[in-house]
């Protein structure tokens, strides 16, 4: 007879399964693979892994949403990181009694450590980190630079932060 498992342990196991079975592959092209494509190819970007995990949670009847933001990784030790301030995607799953919990299948982690959220939606297309058009010639220089500085702050030090106790991450 199988032993019952709690919801959080089950979700950790599923997220770890995505991490161990699907290889991370950086991809600069637009769009996201479907969960079936990701499973068939056994590789994907952070957004592909996030979509796969979100859909897996939904098949269990749990609410899930895609989060787009930045990965805080000064040591550059996390997958999908090109240093502190790398754009990143992960999942938040609603666990009854606990609320929304962040799962990052790209880095085999849960909780919001190292994650700076900017946009949240049900569908990955609604949280595109960078979108736009360029009109110019092929000799025009097109570049973009994002600088994210992460520092510990409290509401005492910065009145713009909501009082939450402990240290918060501030996007400067």
Rosetta silent file (secondary structure, phi, psi, omega in degrees, C-alpha in Angstrom):
SEQUENCE: XXXXXXXXXXXXXXXXXXXXXXXXXXXXXXXXXXXXXXXXXXXXXXXXXXXXXXXXXXXXXXXXXXXXXXXXXXXXXXXXXXXXXXXXXXXXXXXXXXXXXXXXXXXXXXXXXXXXXXXXXXXXXXXXXXXXXXXXXXXXXXXXXXXXXXXXXXXXXXXXXXXXXXXXXXXX
SCORE:     score description
SCORE:     0.000 S_00000001
   1 L     0.000  130.590 -178.732    0.000    0.000    0.000 S_00000001
   2 L   -73.374  142.442  176.534    1.388    3.391   -1.014 S_00000001
   3 L   -82.643  140.268  176.850    1.956    5.995    1.681 S_00000001
   4 L   -68.839  153.916  177.713    0.151    9.309    1.179 S_00000001
   5 L  -123.564  153.519  177.481    2.267   12.368    0.493 S_00000001
   6 L   -82.728  161.247 -175.205    1.618   15.999    1.296 S_00000001
   7 H   -60.156  -45.238 -177.728    1.053   18.540   -1.488 S_00000001
   8 H   -62.591  -42.989  178.480    4.312   20.450   -0.972 S_00000001
   9 H   -63.241  -40.801  178.150    6.415   17.257   -1.106 S_00000001
  10 H   -61.693  -45.464 -179.757    4.605   16.153   -4.261 S_00000001
  11 H   -65.560  -38.754  175.570    5.241   19.513   -5.960 S_00000001
  12 H   -61.042  -42.947  179.391    8.911   19.460   -4.957 S_00000001
  13 H   -62.921  -42.647  179.584    9.202   15.964   -6.460 S_00000001
  14 H   -65.351  -44.941  178.445    7.554   17.054   -9.727 S_00000001
  15 H   -61.523  -42.681  177.322    9.780   20.159   -9.960 S_00000001
  16 H   -64.113  -35.355  176.791   12.864   18.039   -9.248 S_00000001
  17 H   -63.798  -40.664  176.042   11.709   15.610  -11.950 S_00000001
  18 H   -61.497  -45.151 -179.497   11.567   18.449  -14.483 S_00000001
  19 H   -60.027  -43.886 -175.091   15.077   19.495  -13.400 S_00000001
  20 H   -80.574  -26.245 -175.515   16.536   15.974  -13.732 S_00000001
  21 H   -97.822  -20.423 -176.898   14.729   14.934  -16.927 S_00000001
  22 L  -118.031  122.675  179.965   14.848   18.163  -18.960 S_00000001
  23 E   -80.335  137.636  175.967   18.193   19.806  -19.761 S_00000001
  24 E   -73.610  135.464  176.167   18.422   23.577  -19.529 S_00000001
  25 L  -141.103  117.141  177.592   19.303   25.250  -22.825 S_00000001
  26 L   -62.071  138.726  179.870   19.598   29.003  -23.203 S_00000001
  27 L  -145.516  123.695 -178.749   17.548   30.280  -26.127 S_00000001
  28 L   -92.509   -9.327 -179.125   17.329   33.875  -27.332 S_00000001
  29 L   -72.416  154.319 -179.844   14.615   33.289  -29.915 S_00000001
  30 L   -70.357  161.397  173.889   11.093   34.453  -29.164 S_00000001
  31 L    92.916  171.337 -178.814    8.339   32.151  -28.055 S_00000001
  32 L  -133.104  142.007  175.455    7.937   29.195  -25.762 S_00000001
  33 L   -72.270  151.301  172.219    7.825   25.493  -26.476 S_00000001
  34 L   -73.117  159.513  176.629    4.668   23.608  -25.609 S_00000001
  35 H   -55.382  -37.157  178.936    4.988   21.135  -22.720 S_00000001
  36 H   -64.651  -43.685  177.120    4.844   18.263  -25.241 S_00000001
  37 H   -60.159  -43.727 -179.695    7.716   19.781  -27.271 S_00000001
  38 H   -62.641  -43.070  178.189    9.779   20.218  -24.111 S_00000001
  39 H   -65.240  -42.790  179.549    9.160   16.605  -23.088 S_00000001
  40 H   -64.430  -43.669 -177.652    9.935   15.313  -26.600 S_00000001
  41 H   -78.945  -23.155 -178.859   13.141   17.380  -26.942 S_00000001
  42 L    60.317   27.546  175.171   14.171   16.797  -23.291 S_00000001
  43 E  -156.791  157.026  178.374   15.625   20.311  -23.229 S_00000001
  44 E  -179.864  168.312  177.677   14.346   23.855  -22.948 S_00000001
  45 L   -81.144  176.268  179.972   14.878   27.367  -21.681 S_00000001
  46 H   -58.767  -37.784 -179.727   13.743   28.557  -18.247 S_00000001
  47 H   -68.844  -32.412  177.415   10.411   29.665  -19.721 S_00000001
  48 H   -67.927  -42.708  179.119    9.870   26.224  -21.287 S_00000001
  49 H   -66.531  -37.868  178.426   10.552   24.480  -17.975 S_00000001
  50 H   -64.088  -44.587  179.540    8.252   26.929  -16.160 S_00000001
  51 H   -63.171  -42.139  178.867    5.388   26.278  -18.593 S_00000001
  52 H   -59.861  -48.484 -179.156    5.870   22.510  -18.255 S_00000001
  53 H   -65.546  -40.682  179.052    5.744   22.649  -14.447 S_00000001
  54 H   -60.420  -43.848 -179.835    2.752   25.029  -14.437 S_00000001
  55 H   -68.511  -35.691  177.115    0.770   22.694  -16.697 S_00000001
  56 H   -62.810  -43.137  178.813    1.725   19.659  -14.590 S_00000001
  57 H   -64.462  -38.571  179.866    0.393   21.427  -11.466 S_00000001
  58 H   -65.437  -34.112  177.935   -2.812   22.363  -13.299 S_00000001
  59 H   -66.310  -20.195  176.119   -3.439   18.732  -14.228 S_00000001
  60 L   -88.995    0.003  179.726   -3.485   18.060  -10.475 S_00000001
  61 L    86.302   13.843  179.893   -6.134   20.759  -10.035 S_00000001
  62 L   -97.993  144.514  175.497   -3.771   23.308   -8.489 S_00000001
  63 L   -72.434  137.250  176.593   -3.617   26.948   -9.495 S_00000001
  64 E  -143.761  151.192  179.389   -0.342   27.957  -11.109 S_00000001
  65 E  -141.990  152.223 -179.877    1.001   31.091  -12.702 S_00000001
  66 E   -91.779  138.301  178.847    4.108   32.012  -14.670 S_00000001
  67 E  -119.980  135.208  175.374    6.438   34.635  -13.242 S_00000001
  68 E  -119.187  138.554  179.624    8.919   36.667  -15.246 S_00000001
  69 E  -176.423 -141.540 -177.627   11.627   38.714  -13.642 S_00000001
  70 E  -121.436  149.168  175.258   15.283   38.656  -12.769 S_00000001
  71 E  -100.581  120.236  177.493   17.576   36.063  -11.280 S_00000001
  72 L   -89.690  108.371 -174.443   19.814   37.453   -8.566 S_00000001
  73 L  -148.916   73.869 -177.519   23.004   35.419   -8.860 S_00000001
  74 L   -60.379  -30.172 -179.526   26.154   37.376   -8.103 S_00000001
  75 L   -83.052   -7.949 -177.512   28.212   34.157   -8.019 S_00000001
  76 L    53.662   45.716 -178.023   26.856   33.079  -11.443 S_00000001
  77 L  -106.391   -6.632 -176.278   26.277   29.579  -10.074 S_00000001
  78 L   -97.943  147.621  176.303   22.651   29.102  -11.116 S_00000001
  79 L   -64.367  142.867  179.267   21.415   27.695  -14.423 S_00000001
  80 L    82.371    8.206 -176.430   20.072   30.340  -16.727 S_00000001
  81 L  -105.472  133.418  170.859   22.250   32.983  -15.173 S_00000001
  82 L  -116.423   35.993 -177.787   24.509   35.360  -16.985 S_00000001
  83 L   104.119  172.554 -178.999   25.215   37.138  -13.731 S_00000001
  84 L   -60.709  129.133  179.917   23.070   39.133  -11.389 S_00000001
  85 L   102.789    7.000  177.092   20.194   40.660  -13.298 S_00000001
  86 E   -67.328  137.905  173.626   19.603   37.881  -15.833 S_00000001
  87 E   -66.749  147.565 -173.580   16.022   37.698  -17.048 S_00000001
  88 E  -154.922  157.265  175.564   14.380   34.521  -15.796 S_00000001
  89 E  -131.090  144.183  177.716   11.047   32.693  -15.643 S_00000001
  90 E  -151.354 -172.498 -174.483    9.657   30.416  -12.944 S_00000001
  91 E  -123.608  145.919  165.874    6.322   29.208  -11.545 S_00000001
  92 E  -117.591  131.056 -178.574    4.210   30.029   -8.532 S_00000001
  93 E  -118.464  134.501  179.616    1.791   27.316   -7.428 S_00000001
  94 E   -82.993  117.684  177.616   -1.059   27.896   -5.007 S_00000001
  95 E  -107.526  116.331 -179.276   -0.863   25.445   -2.120 S_00000001
  96 L   -53.482  131.803 -179.786   -4.001   25.507    0.049 S_00000001
  97 L    89.816  -19.383 -178.584   -3.140   26.710    3.521 S_00000001
  98 L  -116.959  -26.146 -178.172    0.265   28.052    2.432 S_00000001
  99 E    91.849 -158.578 -177.830   -0.551   30.391   -0.464 S_00000001
 100 E   -77.944  125.651  179.736    1.542   31.014   -3.574 S_00000001
 101 E  -121.644  131.838 -179.974    4.927   29.255   -3.486 S_00000001
 102 E   -78.741  134.603  173.648    7.695   29.879   -6.037 S_00000001
 103 E  -126.992  127.135  178.681    9.195   26.853   -7.823 S_00000001
 104 E  -115.849   89.749 -176.967   12.198   27.273  -10.114 S_00000001
 105 L   -66.284  -20.361  177.760   12.601   23.976  -12.004 S_00000001
 106 L   -65.556  -33.234 -176.097   15.603   25.378  -13.890 S_00000001
 107 L  -116.734   11.958  177.543   17.574   25.543  -10.629 S_00000001
 108 L    53.802   48.638 -178.471   15.848   22.797   -8.609 S_00000001
 109 E  -136.003  160.102  171.821   14.695   25.264   -5.989 S_00000001
 110 E  -137.958  158.081 -170.624   11.536   26.458   -4.318 S_00000001
 111 L    92.990  165.672 -171.341   10.846   29.640   -2.429 S_00000001
 112 L   -95.090   12.392  177.863   11.659   33.096   -3.690 S_00000001
 113 L   -60.748  134.665  179.865   15.345   33.274   -2.786 S_00000001
 114 L    72.986    5.803 -177.444   17.316   34.700   -5.751 S_00000001
 115 E  -116.324  128.375  178.939   14.104   35.577   -7.626 S_00000001
 116 E  -117.699  100.310 -176.434   12.951   39.146   -8.322 S_00000001
 117 E   -75.504  141.750  174.899    9.446   39.061   -9.828 S_00000001
 118 E  -121.336  -33.581 -178.021    8.288   41.725  -12.276 S_00000001
 119 E  -144.767  143.705 -179.492    5.235   40.208  -13.961 S_00000001
 120 E  -135.129  133.914  177.141    2.812   37.394  -13.136 S_00000001
 121 E  -159.641  167.704  178.201    0.147   35.857  -15.376 S_00000001
 122 L   -71.465  -36.047 -173.568   -1.505   32.569  -16.230 S_00000001
 123 L  -111.161  136.223 -178.363   -0.006   32.503  -19.723 S_00000001
 124 H   -59.206  -31.616 -179.115    3.700   32.970  -20.538 S_00000001
 125 H   -65.298  -19.711 -179.074    2.819   35.269  -23.464 S_00000001
 126 H   -87.260   -5.000 -178.188    1.417   37.778  -20.969 S_00000001
 127 H  -125.956   33.695  178.007    4.714   38.141  -19.075 S_00000001
 128 L   -59.913  123.362 -176.317    7.191   38.706  -21.886 S_00000001
 129 L   -68.530  -35.016 -178.932   10.167   40.494  -20.284 S_00000001
 130 L  -140.552  126.634  177.922   11.156   42.457  -23.373 S_00000001
 131 L  -145.207  152.197  177.555    9.021   43.113  -26.418 S_00000001
 132 L   160.229 -175.434 -179.586    9.015   45.704  -29.141 S_00000001
 133 L  -126.649  156.364  176.718    9.910   46.634  -32.682 S_00000001
 134 L  -127.367  131.955  175.688   12.945   48.169  -34.296 S_00000001
 135 L  -120.350  120.736 -179.070   12.881   50.373  -37.345 S_00000001
 136 L   175.231 -164.411 -179.958   16.248   51.136  -38.879 S_00000001
 137 L  -107.992  170.075 -178.157   18.927   49.814  -41.173 S_00000001
 138 L   -71.582   -7.422  177.426   21.215   46.812  -40.849 S_00000001
 139 L   -99.612   -8.180  176.836   24.148   49.098  -39.918 S_00000001
 140 L   -69.946  141.284  179.097   22.373   50.726  -36.979 S_00000001
 141 L   -85.774  124.293  178.396   23.628   49.556  -33.609 S_00000001
 142 L  -117.224  118.957  178.530   20.908   47.943  -31.520 S_00000001
 143 L  -149.492  162.515  177.542   21.724   47.159  -27.923 S_00000001
 144 L  -148.143  141.673  178.090   20.174   47.052  -24.502 S_00000001
 145 L  -130.895  133.526  177.224   21.719   46.861  -21.080 S_00000001
 146 L  -118.436  128.596  177.197   19.988   45.916  -17.848 S_00000001
 147 L  -120.131  121.056  178.097   21.639   46.577  -14.532 S_00000001
 148 L  -120.261  124.375  175.788   20.077   45.104  -11.414 S_00000001
 149 L  -111.749  124.700 -179.513   21.588   45.764   -8.038 S_00000001
 150 E  -106.716  127.778  178.707   20.287   43.609   -5.218 S_00000001
 151 E  -142.933  152.837  177.855   20.716   44.781   -1.681 S_00000001
 152 E   -76.690  134.014  179.902   19.217   43.985    1.666 S_00000001
 153 E  -146.887  156.948  174.657   16.860   46.668    2.873 S_00000001
 154 L  -127.615  166.163  179.862   14.187   47.069    5.483 S_00000001
 155 L   -61.163  -29.141  177.794   11.185   49.371    5.705 S_00000001
 156 L   -61.616  -42.045 -178.224   13.117   51.310    8.324 S_00000001
 157 L   -79.595  -29.082 -174.963   15.830   52.130    5.774 S_00000001
 158 L  -139.248  106.955 -177.651   13.480   52.701    2.841 S_00000001
 159 L   -65.526  -11.581  178.865    9.918   53.924    3.379 S_00000001
 160 L   -76.688  -17.360  179.372    8.954   52.701   -0.125 S_00000001
 161 L   -85.317  136.286  177.468    9.197   49.100    1.041 S_00000001
 162 L   -68.899  141.117  179.506    6.112   47.639    2.658 S_00000001
 163 L   -66.741  112.629 -179.025    6.714   46.581    6.263 S_00000001
 164 L  -126.312   -9.074 -176.786    7.217   42.831    6.058 S_00000001
 165 L    82.034  149.462  178.069    9.859   42.213    8.693 S_00000001
 166 L    68.682 -161.639 -177.521   13.325   40.884    7.982 S_00000001
 167 L   -93.558  144.446  175.930   15.257   41.688    4.836 S_00000001
 168 E  -119.225  162.272  175.451   13.631   42.449    1.494 S_00000001
 169 E  -100.703  129.064 -179.990   15.061   42.544   -1.995 S_00000001
 170 E  -112.200  132.475  174.977   14.917   45.929   -3.652 S_00000001
 171 E   -91.745  116.243 -174.564   15.136   46.449   -7.409 S_00000001
 172 L  -109.495    0.000    0.000   17.117   49.649   -7.908 S_00000001
